[in-house]
């Protein structure tokens, strides 16, 4: 009965009011006594009027945190101060009822310096009300050395000798009394205890549930005697840690101090400091500092001050502990830390980065405008990560994006004053990382900033340093090495990073880590940069010109710079208006420490051909830097132009871009300028808006919307309207007899379909099979539009799951295409959400692209957009890789016009604030031609053919062209994976001979032969066996 009641009571006590922390009664001398005579004699009272250390807990519907003075007359369940009316002779008790169960008790702390090994408890149990007859009632005693409150569930031990029971009564006593109805004195000793100094223990009395109405019972005249052993030696130190500022190596810091005290010591105390730290008992100028100190027990009878100094001998963070030991005493430690700096190699790693501070490793955050500021982040650079994508504590970060928009901000991160006057070649390096679109950081330097106050104050001058920051949205840790500060060798030099953001500017998230200032013995190496890494002019009519601009950056030059074009079709100019030539030269005086525009002009002279060339910048002491340039003269009216474009949440009222009307107008402008024959559009929400756009396009177009989407298995699903949908738009005089279907779907079993999860919960590939007619020839084509599962970055597990789902979907798609269209013309286009050279997923267990099933099968599939990624281009505003791709079957690759794959960033640049008003993806263009391509419609109608005999071939072939092809031709042979394996220029006979000379070097397989004449281009497949 007792155990069952106790179990029920404990369950209730866990939820009882007042079950929390409570002050303990200190035990200093034995015995401790309590007679409760200071309890109130009238009224209802708060717990705060109880003696120190004593407490009660009530459970039940009538439970509260108060107790009442009474003489036993009250019959309600409660906690009571029992005694005669008006009498100061009180007892602490309670009455159990159906609505209240009280528990009484106390907690004690061993405030002696010795371990308590036994307790002797004595008290008087009293009965102040008898509510029932023919049964007794009881208070059950328990103690615990591990409890933290009266309601702690476990660790209570019974001592039955201390249970108070009253005798059975033949009558009830319920009218109130002047003296207890029954009393009993109980005493017991609890042995074999081990209550250490400063440890706490608890006692309590739980009320037994007697038959019928319970009795009012109490405790009085409590005495607690304890037996403490010999006092243990004790040591105490305060504070527990000392943090030193950055300190130049081989110099000593300002002093810091702590205090040490001891009691009951039997031997001397030894304090031992870790390497780099020294101790002294004195703070006098000439005081001696050593690695160890000794204190006698007599000295530590009073608190002693210990002085500490930090003298690093190497650069970097240092930490350890000053350990204090004495025989029989528990060792005590003071943690110490500091950062040693080598003025000639000064690293700021932000390993100690206080949250909420404005100063970090002596760099200071200064906000000029806006609420966002530089602050600590645990997403610093992980130095041992070869991918430069992982994070580790700590770094500095700022992000001006809030409440769905860029917030106006100008925030500076300013260095301490650097004395560069004696440096030979001062160099500054840093790691940075940027996510999302927004302005680049600026790196600035000043020699007259005061070190405090606004950096933009009148009279303060700052010079911009031409430093290389990672591209917007690249989200990869990038090292900017060896920024030359030789021009600023002064005694007080400040370096600053300046962040800006705003509604029109956007708001990138910038993170900095591992900043380093070095005194180098040699000058910084010359730096040449050409940006972007490639220029694609697309189609250009012959003998007409188009211009694009790249930026050339020159630093630390020791000689002139030359930029040369490998093809006269691409010429260069410093001004963009005059003096175009194949080569430009810049003097050191003209160009050093500048970024200057270079205009590239494309002027083709041959019809129906692709142009590719290389721009090369060179100077003494630096590696050459190149830019790939391309263009073509394939007239659009003679080619099949295909565009895939993710129009970010097009028309969604719940997602950005927020101005749907403006997004619709911009989408119309973009599609009109693209003037493609087929569009594969993804992430379209509002199909009515899309229909309005299509109807306004010049020419005759139709469109077809997929009847499924993520979490919407069909167009009757309630989530379909708000889902991202896939859409084909096609020119009706080019595309005919189209049919549409969802690949990998499971009719009637949509959500449990094996590929449902892999394809982003139902966003399956969308297939258009159609006849496509160009140049009088028709090919049956299979367009596969995809919007694959996006990456996840909330955790490593989520990132891996997203990658695995995407790869499962890609693998299944390849099997499906191989089975259904093994020899067909297949084009896979859309938002792949991954790159094809390696995965962009962060934290996964591989670097392989999730589309490895396609990229590994080079004989059957060719990634037309892979070269765009390999030249450092990006298909999104916020991410530094290409994730919108085009992959074709080897059959269709025969009709691909080389080097025509293009990210139309040029058209995006014509739309104001494109990233925030239109899309975060750029359109991708690829171009194809059937048979041959000419510049005029009359030439299209000719029957010119390229013949290869025999085909398949072993060692030799014979090539035949119509007489109209001309005398001089250019030949190119491409492997099935798109690589050029043979080429020649000359008459047809000459290129035929050169092809036969190289046939023996060709492996068995399928090849594409392309011959370009002054008037037209011929394409044909042949097989080498």
Steps between C-alpha positions, in 0.01 A plus 500: 500500500777742595694440174188531281401828659853633474513420127176687439618789709827537313323506164292790623787681667685535171228739386448671837531876545798609702704193411798698377826618655503606870765638733678243717555513873876524561660247733801651672487374858321201648220473592264694278164562671162636393190543723283684242395754763552783253224371273202738471225457758216629282384522140621356172870541431756472221781246491749780553398506869631144552837447669798502263534168324146380582239456232177322411334385181129446437336307220136470408226731381524712813880528503667838548818658636358625828438353846257590779525545879246275677429303820365187327149628447526532121411187302628612157808342350791743542839572652472646851679689773346303786467639854253635750326817400738792551779276633858536368567131567455379143549181297521451122241253373233411248169335435446270203168516317347406168612832350838558667793274589775687689865401532728664761877513494830686505837518327840544665846590372819373660676829570772338703838418351461130577294215361187413697490126563187466718185688598292468817149638467257560786158662486160496665208376294166658594130440420276810496184357345350147490273467200407129522468216748633146532817564295830682534663758271867549418774737374764302301859623524754484214841654418707544183856606424430539128166681489478857375150570634221342701356368174810326366375163381786269593761459772280517813571253783253403776592515871202331665627581850423862422142441379247665734177299558214591733289237676156390397228711662143409593381854441578783264650826624407772255415813698846640552731450800740697716761223520583206272264206523795260474881539495797271455873567496688316226873470454731305267855510369578471131853365451742428216444836337745693285372856481793704377558864587255724312281198412124511561257241633121496549249361749121478465180363656226371273145476634352147515143477365299360794153353470227762510582858587871543577662638813681830534860415595816707545870497585655706780819543701720373217868428570769390255840390632777408258834333525765663279836343445829681490464816286625447146758737355323746273621731225303774331591726205310788343437587224503165320651637180720777362489602132791709369489727198709442190866535585806536278732202528798532735337791683311498831139595548342722758440313825181322596433352843297252701473411870564172676386393847537180701379336817599196704814470291764251608764586242619780274304591188673499161367708209629393156442705185492362143755602235473864403369612839693602813402569864601737776386597849578863425399750235804716556689609187805293592305200630625157400265280296539124491308201374430378856417659836482348849269615780518381863183416696568805713503728194171360379328559833410826323427546131811546287518679162685330214615711204517344154665620183488362147821477298437306178792366301302387194207642311150359540250424773632359830296357784561296812449508876688614808473196727508524882580189702551414867512168683148374569326789325309491175702675232363833382564666163482841341454476123724738306494591130654747264610544143860552403557715197802516278506861369664365187232233455192627681201262478148591609311170527210613723526178701388700802197685374267649764136507400344845512835679498611766253868411530644175365871418524555880518300561180206735563153504346372850422148548365449812290148414379247227571416252775714206383862485621809283482486227761634163605388184325582136561509455121864594461748330267589134555867509411533129424211483251628456142165607353504833689130456568501369858471726802658508846503751788553792470479783248342841447179537301246756388175468307285800413199293397202528735122478474519378143713782358841660501528756779704820448832441675855631501717314749876515546732243654817690591837361603715621788776743407787322324852640502625422151778757500774238547340230283690403189205381291172511697240255367143441614306177437153383600239230449146600409175336403184647349150357470206656316511797267608845607785748483858384538701600805744787465849479647631841603807644672562823693804666652314783676208327671516555877400146593170612658185667380341504158725389213310741276565805717622816333870493427537120511626361170476142384649340190335203329725196464448297183440164667343187356180395673303185413215534254153582625322195637799267456476390866852349508787608722739693275852617582601847391879491537772764509318831475798733467517782761844629402348835402373547857808447718409729791499470878122482540328321214138383519342240273123477465240278337189694400161330457199653328146381429164644405164433334638563150855382568398170654655352813772236489619309805875554538724303737867569579761288673877453538615852415878525482751788483854402402835671467634323193859498385403509131249706305158359435480309172344678203127435465306481175124449500254496212131487587282332388684183403304469176305716257230352280383725215250256356377564148645789303444582133816493289691825449309660786629552852386440856683615813532373855713619788723318745689640797878470522661536843874560544697504825864492605621536142871500422460530125242574230189287444395367161153368415483310172218345297564169325250576222469830309123460508528609867680832538578710805479865597582704811233759426228299330470751218835514322828315452374142481779252444606143567722609790504762775795610714480671839799663670566462872432869555176478308351190653654397833245468782207568270198321361433612146238409240607323183259502205487186286354535151376199303497546122449169316564471128393142424144376487359206687784423732599511867782724616702425810813679615708579805596835647829473687643750750872471584761687697836432661478292818138389466328205340303574188128558543250412229142573402310269267300690237249357258243598243336366189343594173223243498193703408222442754243444226697194394557349845301339776544725804404345836486686832451364851425747777400485865267802543517517876153432652341664196174667599498369857323735740680345797861495376752746362519684267228697672383712205330238280397751232859618461627143488247422226609805297868410541437138402327617182794729419749218561317240291451749219872576483592132523278425197546125543310220330448292813494610863516266798379708796499387862376643829191649337216543749242726332427334165247771406776760516726273299226459238470878471874521439494231229214670315702822482814340356579594138415212268280203566558309825310246702566370849427191704500478882588185694196373689706421811743665742656461842239362742243525221461164320253647251338829405197429719711499814441804727877567506527508120418870461785610728749233384802562279411363157694403187396651166600466136456798268561430130488673164225340297671528160800307638341250740215278388316190618603542864395260773557557869537270800661472841789257519536255792147571625277223635138550389258434783786462745644849498637568844635149561667481160867393539622822335257733676744577782802517269337766282422750775170340607346477155681755281570233238689554171268642232531352151412662169532275195471700180600537135744788459556652156801717413660564159245286328590199711293344778622307800295330768629638831444416864519799735534404869448797733609453862495694822694274734500473879667803655794484739448523876745665740324484836709200605743244359227237510258720307769587244578132444133408470438771239804389299397135518145577391623700202745229398236227526279708273778564248598131490138398440460762228801368312367144511165627371657695213737220405205262483255720313727713281821300463569636150282809507570872509477583869560832674485525882473860612396701804602568857721206598570649846852363467805558287631236263875515570448438872217538744421834656346327803683589820576243770417188300718189484616551142609769257345320201213666319160348568472459121802270473285241320486742206847656520668158522324378184698721261422278204128569524453831681680833463467788747491807277512743791786332684759732336314797647560367849861414421569861400366631829157619388185488710136444413355669809543839655577366846712194435841467340438190289287389207196304618276563197621260232441338164594136431436339160521153357786423262246489218388858563855616566566454127276801441639721778676815384831504688552760772149641471398407855465833672379643831309811402631720776529774239123519467453479879728802536255703292224451761533732802548315829455170314567276800230660714240572231522211255694185598800370683589280197632596157355358176711232328515497119612208278483492119464218250479456123388208285710400198671824417459870573503790256462871535218538250166331449578427134806304597293303751302353213803349327554127509859523615617192685814375673579140416737275696595167345534239635305551818579322732868541414820329613809682371389736218197695386406694191332835545270655238348849493296676231691738271329795659686436824802699382872437481610566861337316789558447871463147641438401861447151643342471845472199726169400650581694819549822303882510488670612181729211397604610151489817293642638178469792256545489124334362192262208535771268366755630751276467803396152380866396492565641846196321638621167361844560651339535842246217469739250655518709819124502546347248738203299389176688545262763368640831369351822369656645183439871443620676184461876470525675165475875432128456429374220719573234761451123460467253786493122492566206728731213420613190683862393540543124552 
